Amino acid sequence: MKSLIRTIGVLIVLCSATESAGNVKCKYDISAVIDESNRTVKTTTKLVYCNYGSKNLDELLFHFTPNQEQHQGDSAAVDEGFSVADESGQLLQVSPFVQASEPLADYFVVKLGRPLVPDESAQLEIKSKAAILKRCGARIRNLRGCWHPKVVRRSDEDWQIGIEQFADYHATVGPLAKPLIPISGTVTQRQKDKNGLWTITCEASNIPDFSMVFSRADNVISGTQGDVTINCFYTKNKDQAERILSIAKDVVAFYRNMYGFYPGTLLNVIAYDAGGGGGGPIGSNIVYVLRNSLEWGVAHEIGHEYWGWNWVTAKNPLNNWLCLGMGIWSDRQYLQARNSSFTYYSRSQNKYINAARDGFNTKLENLTAADIETQANKKDLAHNKGYAIALMLEYVLGKDVLREVAKTTLDRFAHQAIDATDFQSVCKEVSSQELDWFFHQWVYTDDSLDYAVVDAKTTQVDSKQQIVVSIEAKGSARMPIDVLLELTDGTAFVGTDLIRVINSSVGPDGGPVLRVSLVPGSATARISFELEVGGFARVLIYDAAGRLVCTLVDGHKTAGRHGVTWHGQTNYGHRAGAGVYFVRLEQQGKARVEKVLMLR
């Protein structure tokens, strides 16, 4: 890292003090010159930084990583130097930031000519150069994160290293081969030059990560959901893009109903024909999805627009288990409401469970950077245990209460960074429960949840069959857990109890036990049915008053045995209460009704 020494000088101008400490402090006006052939970008940025704190500032701290993590052998690299000048054009002194007697990589101090007092702003001009990086091989070339020098978020006491500063952006980008690219801002103008190249102008308000993508997905279809514009970029598979766009519109509507808002008015989704599942965020308002995880992948990445990317962020970016866990919990709510596959969640839970059984350190707080890196490389615990924590908290508080916790957290910490302490305080406030024990065993220690079914017996009690299930707790954590009973007469139900060391559950009238299993986080009923001939069939759930609760099957089915799982959700995504429900199978003008009991 080389030190960059510049002439000192600064012009400070008053700004209107109408914002509070939690609101936007930065406004970037970026002119970006793109060189796609050499994979570089040169920027001239006009920055307005307002001091909304209560103390004078003698300097500003910038984060600048022009050569971020190199993907797939990416060799593009640029000089890390950048310059900062005041409004009169005089260059300012730039030097590496020193922490614990050592320079901190990619952080630079800009010395101001005189103190920046509260309610004043500095207007600066910054020149820099960055590499356009690869992601997913060569399919995605992007500029993300601190590809331009960004002022670090500050509290009244100190700079908050690693925490993204929400800011407003105005950007002019070009020359580009096409008039529309996935970018974090809403495009307000497009201009084409005599060589057929484009320059676009866009704007974004109060976002932490202004990014853009240069990819092979050079086709786009668009739609809206309320005031949200959704663009789906694709290469050749338009049918896949149309499906992704349809799912994205449905997901945005679902989250808006669940949380009461959507974090922005723009969403860019990049669809790829590449195999594999998953996807990822590329910046504020930009996500990509691979072909084998369309419904889950879209819901998952949009969930992180709330948790981690566009609304609340993590105070410790190296250990963002809370945002990851609540993001996964959010997409699980969507898939439950749509009765979709839960394969991903089982894999995620199993990875965490196996890590705990192997004696791996699974605590998530008070770790060193080396601990966090090891966890991420070996077991991806931030994802897997983060989700497990959200799931277990749902057991303790109930789904409706946790939804209220999530809504309150998003409202209270809008455009801010959060940690476990912030989240725990909201949980306590909303639920009126003391949760020190929960956060101690799940967050601050490596206690683990490990139960096993050891016995299941059926006995006659007053002319009824009583099913007694014995469950052994092998791990150190003590939590509620679901017990799924499947009977030989085809009925099934789920019971939940607070298990200590050995406990039992009593079942309803029914045949002998066919199967007993533990299904954490899955208040479900498994419904089996057999069709003598193929054709149109419907499977509907009604409550005891005869009201339609959920449609499970509504379409063509082949002859033979079928199964479908009801996750305890209504057609509108709400949780169905405990009680008796009726399953109605309709085919060829005939109907059959069976009873199912939901115990939570």
Phi, psi and omega in degrees: 000123181258146180278136180249114183257127181233163178293141181275140175173141181207146174242122182250131181238147180290143172236158180288128184271075182251357183250157177264174186298336182272355185267186185297128178253341187239143171228120182251130172245104191253131169249111187248123176258115187265134172238089185292329182294320178264000178056051177224163176220134174253135183232144166240118186241129171261119185248133169246118180242119180261135177270095179264011175278186182255001182239154176293150175242127177265344184205163175242145178253128181248147172246125184215116180232078183292337178243071181292185183312126182274128185254137172054046177070025179299125184256355181293133180207152179227163175298138183279002183288148171210160182236151180229132179231154176277184186295335179275355180096358178284133182285145180256161179282127177241129180215156179298145177278130182253128178228127182055044176069007180233140175298136178266119185305134173073011176242135186226142178261131173250117183277127179273153184289329175211163184301140174268106186279162178306143179072017172246164178227150174256136175248118186234156172241129186238133174243135183205171178217139182220159177271141171277121190263166177259152171212143184056056183069227180261006186289329181234117169254133189212159168243121183214166176065226184266051176288342169238151182300125183239139176289134180286145177298144182229137167267180178296334186268321188196171173287140182260088185301130175088349182266129183290139176266120176292142186207164171264147183228141165230124186224139171244123189232132177172173359279146182236148180284341181223157189277352181218125176232158173295116183217152187288345183255160175281125183288126180253342181203144174229132179230137181248130181269182184292342178268005179082013180261154189249148168236130181242150175241135182216165181222149176213144183243131169055055177239155181269340190217095179277118187225168174209157187231139174239108190222176176281349178282082189257012171248154182214139168237151187227157176202178179227152170227101188065234180265010181263121174272128182242120176252132176244114180266138183211167179268288183233332188275087182291325179300317178296318180297320179295323177293317179297318179298317179297317179296316181300318178297319179293319180295315179301317179296319180295311180296322179297322177291321183286317184260347179088001181193168169237137186282068177136180179238014182218139173216122175251123179244126178258120181259132179236142179282355183299147179291178182089171181243175177095203183168209179176160173277148176248342179170184177301130176071012180227126174223160172231152185224135176269161196290336185271011182214047190298299185294309179295315184299316180295313180297321182295310184290324177291327175302326180282352169293330174279312188252096171118335187234320192232355182227298171242147179235175183266138176295328176246097185295340177283344185221065186267045183300327183293311179294322178295313182296315181288332174295316178293318178302322180296313182290334175294325177298319180295312183293325175299314181296331181260007179052047182261178184295144179245022184302317183301318185293323177296317178298317181298314179298317182297323178298317179292315181300316180295323178297318179294318181293331179279002179080017181286142179293114185248008177290154190243355178235165180058039179254154173280165178300324179295319178300314182296318179296319179296316179299316182296317183289323187270315189230357183049051187292332179302319176288304193287314178283329175303316177293319179300322179296315178299320180294314180292326178294326175298322176300314186290316186266335190093149186297317182296321180292318180294325175299321178291324175300314181298314180298317181295319179298313181296323180289315186287325185250031179304130178060032178227171177259144183232164174219187184299323181296316178300314183294318180298322180296323178290318178303315181295316181297313185287319186269343186060030178245143170280121187240020178303319181299321182293308183292331177296310186280336183261332186250314189263355176229177176252031171304147184228151177265121182208097179248158177213142173283123181251342182195150174213119183233147176244127179228160179269128177226109179054051178066010175242157178269126177253126180256120181248119180250126177259130183233132180256134176266111182264336180271181184268343180273148180239114185216160169296157177205147179277141174242118180265121176252124175245125184258159184291343178275006176096349179279158180208150176206164181239133175237147179233135177216157176280108187269130173263261177257306174232131177215175183217165178226142182252132183263175180276185172302144179168177181281182179301159182290129174268316184204142174235131179213156176265130183229077182305130173074022185223080175288091192230160169231124179267122186244122180251143177210157183232134179249128179289326178227156177284161179151187181291134181217153176226139173237118187236145176252127177241151174273181185294340179271002178085013180271139178294127181256313186206140173258115183266320181226134178205076184174190184283138176226144178283164176293148179122189184273138181226161177218147178216147182249130172260122184268017176077020181250149173277174177298342182258008176087003179274157180280130175283140181285169177294150178146190182269135176230160182238132179261123182246120176258124180241132174199137177052042176076002179247158181220146175227139184238133176232156181261142174226142183248121176257121190260013177208000000 
